[in-house]
Every structure is written in C-alpha cells, then in structure tokens.
Amino acid sequence: MAISVESPNRIRGKGRPKTSETAAASLAEILNLLRTEVAQTRQELERASQYGRAVVADRLATLSDLSLIDETETGTTTGGRAPRLVRFNKDRARLVVVALQQSAIGIGLADLSGRLLTEHHESADLNAPAADTVSRIVTLTRWLLSRQSELPDLWGISVSAPGPVVSDPSQPFLAATPDFLPGWANSNLVESLCSAFQTPVWLSSSLKTMTMGEHHGGVGQGHDTMLFVRIGTRIGAGLVSGGKPYHGAAGAVGLIGQLPTHHEGESGTLDYMAGAEMFRRQGLAAAEAGQSRQLSDILRRTGEITENDVCQAAQMGDPTATEIVTRSGRLVGGVVATLANMLNPGLIVLAGTVAQSTDILLAAVREAVYGASHPLVTRDLTIVRSQMSGSAGLLGAASVAVEALFATDTLKEWIYAGTPTGHSRLVEVLREIDRRAGPQTPGDTPPAH
C-alpha cells in the first residue's frame, strides 16, 4: 500500500507525512481517537488531531480499506446536512480471554472494545500437573472458536492468573511464560497458545485483571482513581490512576498481604492475621471451644469450618463470628487507610468471597479508613463492595488485551499490516518459540459439563 507524506508541523490542509513512520503515527492517533470516542465525525477528528482535512480523509480511507472503521451511520443534524459518523469497527476481530483460579477455569470471547460476548466456566485444579491444565486451555479455546458461526480474525489471547506476574512492560508481546505459580515455570502456557493460534498472548495477575474488570464494567466506571482490594486467602490491592492500571517496575503491585500487622498481642502478616485462613482458623477454634453455637453445629454436621460459614454466622448475629469478621475488617482497613492517605483514591472497592458475604466487614473497613485518614482524603471518598461476579477476571483480561493492542507504539507497528499478526515483534516471538521446539498442541474436543 502506498503511503502518503505529511508535514510534521500539522499545518491544516497542507502537506503529507514525509516518512512512513509519521504516516503510521497519524493513522494510530486517528484510530485511537475513534476507538475511545473522543471524535466521531471527520470535523471532530480534524479538531482533535489538528491534522488537515486532506490528511484525515487519506487516513480514514486507509482505515476503511483495513476494515477498522465504518462510516455508514449518520449523526444528528444541527441545521445543515447530517454529519456522517465515523465508528471504530469493534467487530473487526475477536479476543480470547482466560481466567485461571485455584479451582476453576473461565474462558470467553470479547470484541475489540473489550466487551465480553460469551463465556464458559468449569472446575479445575491448579495443583494438578500444569501440562494438563495448559492442554485443557488450548482445547477450550479451539472449542470456543469452533462454536462461532462467523468468526472474525483472532487478534490475541489474554490470560488472568493467580499470583503476581513478573514481566517487562516495554515488550508488547510475551515470548515465554513468566513465573506466576509454583510448578508452572516450565508449563509453556504462553508458548503453547502462541504456537496453536499464531496470535499475541498476554499474561496478567488476577489482581490486575479484576481491578480493570471492576473499572470498566463494575462500580469503578467513571472513576479515574480507584483502589481495588481483594480479600481472600491472600489479600492484595490494585490501583487505577488516571484511568490506567498501575503496573510497577516488574508487575509485582499491591502485595499488601505481606505487610506486618498486630492484634491483641499477636503479630503476623496481613494475610495471616486477616485473610480467609484466619477465618477458618479462628472459626474452628471457636466451634471446638463451644464459643459459638452456630459454628459448633456446622462443625458437627460437616466436619470443617470455612470462611463462608463464619461470615454467614456473623450475618445471622453470632457474636463470636461477628468479632472474627470485624477483626479482619479493622486490620485490612488500617492498611488501606495508609494507602488512601498516600494515593487519595476517589473510590475503594472491596472484593473477594469474604468481602461480599457480609456487610459487617465493609462497615469495619469503613470505620478504620475514615478514622485513620486525613479529612481531605475522606472528604469525597466512597468505599463499596464489588458487585461483579466471576466475570471480573475475564472482563479485565479483555481490557488488558485492548490496551496492549492499541497502545500507540504497538499500534504504529502493525497498523499498515491491518492486523497485529503482522507486528514484527510477534513474528520474532513465533520464530523464537519454534526454535525452542515447544510442545505439540492438543486436539480439539468439546468441554465436559
């Protein structure tokens, strides 16, 4: 495709880029203005980009040839001819999203806006051999794609995984599976997916994807600054700042469960002192000692006490269970108050089974945060529970993929190919994986229900 040239000074209506790099940059900018709906007509594009009419027309012609935009709709007239709307074609391709949890796998299909179109969930055991789980993910991906009657191109696979994921944010695509779980160092998860589907693969921590899922599809919508806190066996925090997730130097963000805490002469990490294991440990002790009639009854019937048992007993008014839940909320709230004083978020969202099982924990966190934070921090601060279901990780994984694909530097490298599979870095990644002679990809079988 011939590439026209334009003046780098963007003088309206004059000139063309002098280099293909400049042309790619202007294409990427215009596409992102449309994708984020900053501009929706040619006139708005000219104003927002400061490119001349001829340049905008040229770039839109190219984007139309690549099926990345659509101009078939018309807008509302304000007295003259109705303007023709320019829309980003979110259905140009699809993204596969995967959410790995300790006891389940979720998989779904998303469009290029990050909207989840379909999903499937099934039980799994991440303590099983990693190769078996990787094989299952590849099989589920093939099955999911085979169910689409008219499937556009596949532009990427985004995986949400438990535990911190150490990666290089300067690289647009992964070439190897980073460490994220014990026993998964040689799993070849990324390599298997890349080889099987010839597409970019991203791997992110579930904390990051759930944070982004909440920001794009939950109570975090419309908030530029949000602190997301997940309370489970491990306690972690994710941060959205300026509408973007905070990545950190290596992706190891929000490991607040490792912070030291104290309660009535006992010391330990926040995970140990306030996480789901504490609920089970303290609940079992109370049941065995006869301090809680409800928990003692549950122990006799089931032989164990879970964190959900403690939360439900607290919700029903059991004083011992209430104290266990309140303890967790106050300890978590104390740590979150420190983060709030430093980061000044507009919204704090509590997630995880424990947080969503009872109002008592939310009240305890609120009490601790509002009591230990500066008045300027809490003046406009809202603290709520997440309203999202198990789809948060999938939705967040889609957001991660969309942000990665359309990051300006990445987009400039593939825009003229019309597809990310034409990105030079992906070509290198696939060659590198081939050289390492990765494992054979499994066959196509439908999922068990």
HUZINOR-V718936 format. One record per run of one state. SS is the DSSP state (2 for helix, 1 for strand, 0 for the rest). FROM is the first residue (numbers start at 1). TO is the last residue. Records with the same first field share a line. If there is no record, write none. Layout:
# HUZINOR-V718936
SS: FROM-TO / FROM-TO
This chain:
# HUZINOR-V718936
0: 1-5 / 7-16 / 18-19 / 36-40 / 50-52 / 66-68 / 71-73 / 75-83 / 86-86 / 89-92 / 102-103 / 111-115 / 124-129 / 147-152 / 162-188 / 198-200 / 218-225 / 232-234 / 242-243 / 246-255 / 259-259 / 264-265 / 275-275 / 289-292 / 303-306 / 316-318 / 344-346 / 352-352 / 358-358 / 373-374 / 379-381 / 386-391 / 406-407 / 415-419 / 423-423 / 436-449
1: 6-6 / 17-17 / 41-41 / 69-70 / 74-74 / 84-85 / 87-88 / 93-101 / 104-110 / 116-123 / 153-161 / 201-205 / 226-231 / 235-241 / 244-245 / 260-263 / 266-269 / 347-351 / 382-385
2: 20-35 / 42-49 / 53-65 / 130-146 / 189-197 / 206-217 / 256-258 / 270-274 / 276-288 / 293-302 / 307-315 / 319-343 / 353-357 / 359-372 / 375-378 / 392-405 / 408-414 / 420-422 / 424-435
